[in-house]
Amino acid sequence: MRSTPGRSTGPGAQIEARNPFRGRVEERTHARTPARGSEGVLSTEESAKLLRFARVVERAEEVFQAAEPALAWLKADNAALGGITPLSLLDTDIGADSVLDTLGRIEHGVFA
């Protein structure tokens, strides 16, 4: 990844650069920001969701050994998760834990 002045090049910046949901999330977040009166500041709930997302994306990349297949898996319906997408479960800690558990099973060859 190329470095741009004033921009971070750490893991968070890598997620930001390849996040296919970036435009949609930013628009929705910015639309709510003025109502809170703190431009550019995430709420506690938004921060928790972002951290869950980053943690799961990082783990998926470890398991699938690349960003593209990891993101494809996160967006695809998954039988082990009741036929829904892993991304749809990231709103809660319990959902994120289910996704992380499924990734662990994939990593260790346990498919049931």
Secondary structure, DSSP 8 states (H G I E B T S, - for coil): ----TT---SHHHHHHHH-TTHHHHHHHHHHHHHHHT-TT---HHHHHHHHHHHHHHHHHHHHHSSHHHHHHHHHS-BGGGTSB-GGGGTTSHHHHHHHHHHHHHHHTT---
